[in-house]
Amino acid sequence: MFGEVLGLPIHALVVHAAVILVPLAALLGIIFLRPAWRMPLRWPLVIATAVATGTIFAARQSGKMFKDVLSDQLTNSAAGKVVDRHEELGDQLWVWMLVFLAATVVAALLLPRLSNPLAGGGVSIIVAALAVVVIVLVGLTGHQGSKAVWNPDGSQDYSGNG
């Protein structure tokens, strides 16, 4: 299921969905801070976060399969260390996406029960803070993954300085 499509590793395809959908869900989480938009955004936020979490699941699973296929090339190599760090960051991102998803569900269920719409400020601050965490982690994970592909041993200088 998480192997190849038309000769390309699925991991290379699904990570692009994750890199787009996680920040979009997180952006909704940040917009959720605005009191007037909390109620109308609560279910779209949950749905967007659930879909983004699904892309992280698919990226993780396909990445594990891809790593298994490349295991001989990665053993005791600089690329192997970069891929291992990428996997660690991906695992952290997975956990934080689950926490972010849980927070959005709690917020969506809790907001209608609050007598004052402004009372949801604490919940929305937690959601927004988690949104920032997942944006940072998706960036770090993606950067490490691109290093694994384009510069695993650190030998290339893409800055134009050498």
Phi, psi and omega in degrees: 000324183250029184272268186226156170225120180052038177084357178258141175296133180302328181304317180297335180272314186287335179296331178293322176296318180296319182293336177269313189284326179297310177297327177295316177297318180296322177299319175298322178297325178285318177297333179301343177297330183288117185306319183292339184259355184298307184297311181292334183270349191299314180282321173302325177296315179298314181296313180299319180291322178295317179295316178298320178296323176298322178292326177293319176301311181297320179295319179296311182295314180292327177294320178297318178294319180296319178297320178298319179297323183266008189304321180296321181286334185270338184300127177055038178235162176299321179298322179300320179293320179294317180294321178299318179293320177301317179295318178300315179295321177297321177294320177296317179301318179302312180297314182292329176293322177295320177295316178299315179299314179300318180296322180292322178295314178300315180299316181296324180280329185279322186306314181294341182273349180279136182288330181241123181301332179289342179293343178284004181300319180296318179295317182291329176294319177297315179299314181295320179297318177295326177298318179295318179301313183289329175296314179298314182294323179292325176293313180296318180295315179296320178298315180295322177295320179292325174298321180299327181274314192261336184206057188296331182259002178075015185278339183268141175245104182267008183279348183088004182262009181167000000 
